[in-house]
Amino acid sequence: MTVYRALRFYDSETDAPGTWENFSTPHMKSLSDDYSLRPLTEYLKADGGTAPGALRRKWRFVSSIVSREAIEIIHDILIRESYARLSSRANSTAGVAFQPITQEFLRQGDLKGGNPHGLESSKGPYFWSVLQLACEDNDEDYAALHDFAEHFLTEVTKELKAKGLFAEYIYMNDAGEGQKVFESYGKKNLKKLKAIRKKYDPLNVYSNLMPGGWKV
């Protein structure tokens, strides 16, 4: 089964329905819509996700230039490969979340001091797309998820590069194991981060004692 979901969030204490006018047409008729003015805690509780209760998950992240073709590439590969590789895996799910990153979002970051991520507002906007996989607590299914994740990322990257739509940046919060997060920031920024680490943590205490995650 294929399901499409749109999560709307506007940070305000008053409702502003006009905010969504540019997103209203054209559109597919929704089966349900629970949009309402409510505290953030209630919003988070209401969004159970596409695989509530799943015990094992995997993630992969890919950036692209904003274009309809980029979305279609990612969408079509997801649908095709999900049915081909996961349809026999009971209670396994695969989904992609598209996160638009505007030029203004990046420009405001530059105005407030910048950051080491290597994102240039002049090259935006971007789509940050995160692959989300889930399954029950089963070693065989989990291995299948791993294979799917690697295959999906390889195919999507190849297609995006062929069309000139690929972007190098990898967002740490959505990346999966093995993805080279800091390397995606660019050589100059990575060199600076390593210099900062050497200055403040010359013994690599953080890198050696902090489990998991990504280390510079």
Beta strands, then each sheet from edge to edge (+ up, - down):
strand 1: 56-65
strand 2: 93-101
strand 3: 126-135
strand 4: 166-167
sheet 1: 2+ 3- 1+ 4-
end
